[in-house]
Amino acid sequence: MAEKITTYRFDCLDQTLSQLNQEDCTIIAGGTDVMVLHKSRRGVPPKIPKPVVFIDHFSELKRVYQNHKDLHIGTCCTYSELLEDPLIPIPLKNAIKTIAAPAIRNRGTLGGNICNASPAGDTLPLLYVYNTKLLLRSVNGDRVVAISDFIQGPRRVQRHHNEMLIEIILPSVLEEGSHVVFEKVGNRNADAIAKVSFAGYIRLNGFRIKDVRFAFGAVGPTMVRSIDIEKKLLGLTIPLADADIAQIVAAFDKIIKPIDDQRSTALYRKTVALNLLRYFLCMKQYQSN
Ligand SMILES: Cc1cc2nc3c(=O)[nH]c(=O)nc-3n(C[C@H](O)[C@H](O)[C@H](O)COP(=O)(O)OP(=O)(O)OC[C@H]3O[C@@H](n4cnc5c(N)ncnc54)[C@H](O)[C@@H]3O)c2cc1C
C-alpha cells in the first residue's frame, strides 16, 4: 500500500512561512527535480520522507519587474513564462530554450533550478556572470545573498529550513553595453543534460575591457568562476593579444577539474570548456545584448 504523505497548500505565503518555521518540509515548486529525486520503481508512488509544501500557486512568486536597473524574477516563474516575458534578457532565454522539452519547461521554475544546485543546472552559469542575488524570506524577515555563496555544492544550498527563496535579482542587467553569451554542449540541442556549459560576460568602453566574467557548468561540484583571473583582463583592449588569451586559458586550465561520469569524460569536458573560453576571448567584436 502507498505510504501517506502530508501535504500543505496554503492560501497565503505567510501561512507557508509559519508552517516552514514549525516543521522541516520539502518545498515543491514545479516538482520536476523533487519527483525525480524521490522516485520509486515503476508503478510505485514516490517516497518523500518529509511533509510537502506547495508554493507554485502564489502570484507574488511569479512576478517579473524592474527596479531601477535591476531585474527581479519571482522564484516560481516557469521557464515557459520566462520565455514569454519581454523583460527577460535574450541570453537567459537562450539558456532556457536548451532546458528539457516543453512539458518540463511548463512546470520547472528558475527558483527550483537554483535550489536544486545541480552542477549541470543550465541557468546557473549565466546567473553567476550576472552576479545574481537571491532574496530569501522566513518568519524572521528577509535576507539577500549572492548566488555564489548560496550554492555550496551538488544539491547543497545555504538555506535554513524555515526559509524560502522569493526572488532572483539580476543587478544592473538592464544596463546598456554588455555582451553576454551562453553555450551548452550536450548530446543534442534539447532534452539533454549538459556535458559542459559556459557563460561569458563582457562590457567595453570603446575597445577597452571595463568588466569581464566567466562561469563554467558541469565541470566541478558548483559553477567554476574566478574573479582573480577575470581581473587580469581589466583595462586590456580588444582584440586581445594571443599571449593574453593563452595566459587566461592556462589559468582556467589549472582550476577546472571535471570528472568522468555517464555523460562524458573529464578530458572531453576540460577540452571543450577551454575551447569555449578561447572562442569567447578571440572575438573581434562584441555586440551589446
Ligand atoms: C525530464 C527532465 C529533464 C530535465 N532537463 C533539464 C535540463 O536540460 N537542464 C536543467 O538545468 N535542468 C533540467 N531538469 C531539472 C529541472 O527541471 C530543473 O532543475 C527545474 O528548474 C527545477 O524546477 P522545479 O520548480 O521543478 O523544482 P522542484 O522540483 O519543485 O524543486 C527543486 C529543489 O528546489 C527546492 N525549491 C524549489 N523552490 C524553492 C523555493 N522557492 N525556496 C526554497 N527551495 C525551493 C525544492 O525543495 C527542491 O529541493 C530536468 C528535469 C527532468 C525531469
PDBQT file of the ligand as one rigid body, heavy atoms in Angstrom, charges set to zero:
ROOT
HETATM    1  C1  LIG A 301      12.963  15.072 -17.920  1.00  0.00    +0.000 C 
HETATM    2  C2  LIG A 301      13.721  16.195 -17.233  1.00  0.00    +0.000 A 
HETATM    3  C3  LIG A 301      14.610  16.945 -17.966  1.00  0.00    +0.000 A 
HETATM    4  C4  LIG A 301      15.330  17.985 -17.369  1.00  0.00    +0.000 A 
HETATM    5  N1  LIG A 301      16.203  18.691 -18.118  1.00  0.00    +0.000 NA
HETATM    6  C5  LIG A 301      16.899  19.701 -17.549  1.00  0.00    +0.000 A 
HETATM    7  C6  LIG A 301      17.837  20.453 -18.335  1.00  0.00    +0.000 A 
HETATM    8  O1  LIG A 301      18.015  20.251 -19.545  1.00  0.00    +0.000 OA
HETATM    9  N2  LIG A 301      18.537  21.435 -17.702  1.00  0.00    +0.000 N 
HETATM   10  C7  LIG A 301      18.360  21.718 -16.365  1.00  0.00    +0.000 A 
HETATM   11  O2  LIG A 301      19.028  22.627 -15.864  1.00  0.00    +0.000 OA
HETATM   12  N3  LIG A 301      17.506  21.011 -15.619  1.00  0.00    +0.000 NA
HETATM   13  C8  LIG A 301      16.769  20.016 -16.169  1.00  0.00    +0.000 A 
HETATM   14  N4  LIG A 301      15.884  19.291 -15.400  1.00  0.00    +0.000 N 
HETATM   15  C9  LIG A 301      15.775  19.592 -13.967  1.00  0.00    +0.000 C 
HETATM   16  C10 LIG A 301      14.594  20.511 -13.541  1.00  0.00    +0.000 C 
HETATM   17  O3  LIG A 301      13.560  20.538 -14.489  1.00  0.00    +0.000 OA
HETATM   18  C11 LIG A 301      15.069  21.951 -13.281  1.00  0.00    +0.000 C 
HETATM   19  O4  LIG A 301      16.113  21.962 -12.341  1.00  0.00    +0.000 OA
HETATM   20  C12 LIG A 301      13.932  22.849 -12.789  1.00  0.00    +0.000 C 
HETATM   21  O5  LIG A 301      14.319  24.184 -12.861  1.00  0.00    +0.000 OA
HETATM   22  C13 LIG A 301      13.513  22.562 -11.353  1.00  0.00    +0.000 C 
HETATM   23  O6  LIG A 301      12.448  23.436 -11.003  1.00  0.00    +0.000 OA
HETATM   24  P1  LIG A 301      11.170  22.924 -10.198  1.00  0.00    +0.000 P 
HETATM   25  O7  LIG A 301      10.312  24.096  -9.950  1.00  0.00    +0.000 OA
HETATM   26  O8  LIG A 301      10.533  21.784 -10.879  1.00  0.00    +0.000 OA
HETATM   27  O9  LIG A 301      11.887  22.451  -8.858  1.00  0.00    +0.000 OA
HETATM   28  P2  LIG A 301      11.333  21.487  -7.705  1.00  0.00    +0.000 P 
HETATM   29  O10 LIG A 301      11.492  20.069  -8.110  1.00  0.00    +0.000 OA
HETATM   30  O11 LIG A 301       9.988  21.931  -7.249  1.00  0.00    +0.000 OA
HETATM   31  O12 LIG A 301      12.409  21.856  -6.556  1.00  0.00    +0.000 OA
HETATM   32  C14 LIG A 301      13.781  21.602  -6.740  1.00  0.00    +0.000 C 
HETATM   33  C15 LIG A 301      14.515  21.854  -5.411  1.00  0.00    +0.000 C 
HETATM   34  O13 LIG A 301      14.432  23.228  -5.054  1.00  0.00    +0.000 OA
HETATM   35  C16 LIG A 301      13.712  23.410  -3.813  1.00  0.00    +0.000 C 
HETATM   36  N5  LIG A 301      12.920  24.622  -4.027  1.00  0.00    +0.000 N 
HETATM   37  C17 LIG A 301      12.151  24.928  -5.102  1.00  0.00    +0.000 A 
HETATM   38  N6  LIG A 301      11.671  26.178  -4.982  1.00  0.00    +0.000 NA
HETATM   39  C18 LIG A 301      12.134  26.668  -3.808  1.00  0.00    +0.000 A 
HETATM   40  C19 LIG A 301      11.983  27.921  -3.135  1.00  0.00    +0.000 A 
HETATM   41  N7  LIG A 301      11.257  28.932  -3.646  1.00  0.00    +0.000 N 
HETATM   42  N8  LIG A 301      12.593  28.090  -1.938  1.00  0.00    +0.000 NA
HETATM   43  C20 LIG A 301      13.357  27.097  -1.418  1.00  0.00    +0.000 A 
HETATM   44  N9  LIG A 301      13.537  25.895  -2.002  1.00  0.00    +0.000 NA
HETATM   45  C21 LIG A 301      12.929  25.673  -3.186  1.00  0.00    +0.000 A 
HETATM   46  C22 LIG A 301      12.919  22.133  -3.636  1.00  0.00    +0.000 C 
HETATM   47  O14 LIG A 301      12.615  21.885  -2.274  1.00  0.00    +0.000 OA
HETATM   48  C23 LIG A 301      13.880  21.116  -4.224  1.00  0.00    +0.000 C 
HETATM   49  O15 LIG A 301      14.905  20.826  -3.314  1.00  0.00    +0.000 OA
HETATM   50  C24 LIG A 301      15.145  18.263 -15.979  1.00  0.00    +0.000 A 
HETATM   51  C25 LIG A 301      14.225  17.514 -15.236  1.00  0.00    +0.000 A 
HETATM   52  C26 LIG A 301      13.515  16.482 -15.852  1.00  0.00    +0.000 A 
HETATM   53  C27 LIG A 301      12.541  15.678 -15.031  1.00  0.00    +0.000 C 
ENDROOT
TORSDOF 0
